[in-house]
């Protein structure tokens, strides 16, 4: 990932070559002399050093580290230069938040266009295979669960992409027993997104001669009134949640306690890692992040109450797609190290897909990944929405809410593998794990797909 050609094959010098690096102010002429591989190692060290200073409140030294990073990082460079730009921005934002007046003044005139956010998420769908695979699996799970049903109601908790449901309409129209009456309830924050989806799906249903209704609900998931989903007696219900549940994991009191004793030890572990593993699956906290019991993590009545409410709707099946990484730790160092590996894999995937000069690539990295990184690193309490967790944590949460896992069928896995084979992205892989699918870049887990039903 840090060679001159941008590939992921660093195999040499460990990060220990940099601990004695001077923290004196600019200029830093020696930084310009670093080769690509050394530059990547140096950026990792500087980011971790900066994060350590930010976590301890030593902003003067954090500022020096950020200044040095600015001489090496670039949002238009290789993978490590690009990702370092966004993590440095996130760390700087975290510092600024300690002076609320300055932070608010700097952000008071910021404009966020809904149309741009919609467009960049469509780009993510187009340039990565992961959501396409998730949609294919979800549709197959719904088809299998709804066999023989006459009235089917699908609730989409993130109704952003009509392509998935157009495919479902076609699949249902080909049923030997004939298509059911289909009703889709779409939940999204932007009315224009729902209006477009309604128009496309109604037109498709008319072509296929399928009785169809679309019920739009303009709402963020954290504000959703489950009663407005209007589930009716006699309907066979399916629920689809794509990258939504993690935003409900913030504790209700919006207070997150730092693990004060973990940062120093964790930094030592980080500094012993070769950066080639950033995109190839190594996890700094894999011995603790995925094995710790749910009782030791911060629990949230918000997600617990929401899952319980969905359980009360008695769905025949619920499909959950989530980021498969542990970004919900209380300590900054743990979150930074884990998210650095996760997003490096996503940036690496784009490196293999789009040229460095691509404006589409820059938009996805800045407006989607960059904003997520900023939320993971710079925010706390209820403001921190990107609280991604590993699949085994979702197993525990859903089990406590009264759901049981439904192993994905052989045909669902077969369809996913066929779709991936037709995609020009050699590093993208899928693996079966406890009846679920985990989608990876190389060996690094990125997203999981799991199916659930109500336990009796």
Buried (B, 14 or more C-beta within 10 A) or exposed (E): BBBEEBBBEBEEBEBEEBEEBEEEEEEBEEBEEBEBBBBBBBBBBBBBBBBBBBBBEBBEBBBBBBBBBBBBBBBEBBBBBBBBBBBBBBBBBBBBBEEEEEBEEEEEEEEEEEEEBBBBBEBBBEBBBBBBBBBBBBBBBBBBBBEEBEBBBBBBBBBBBBBBBBBBBBBBBEBEEEBBBBBBBBBBBBEEBBBBBBEBBEEBBEEBEBEBBBBBBBBEBBEBEBEEBEBEEEBBBBBBBBBBBBBBBBBEEEEBEBBEEBBEEBBEEBBEBBBBBBBBBBBBBBEBBBEBEBEEBBBBEBBBBBBBBBBEBEBBBBBBBBBBBBBBBBBBBBBBBBBBBBBBBBBBBBBBBBEBEBEBBBBBBBBBBBBBBBBBBBBBEBEBBBBBBBBBBBBBBBBEBBBEBBEBBEEBBEBBBEBBEEEEBEBBBBEBBEEBBBBBBBBBBBBBBBBBBBEE
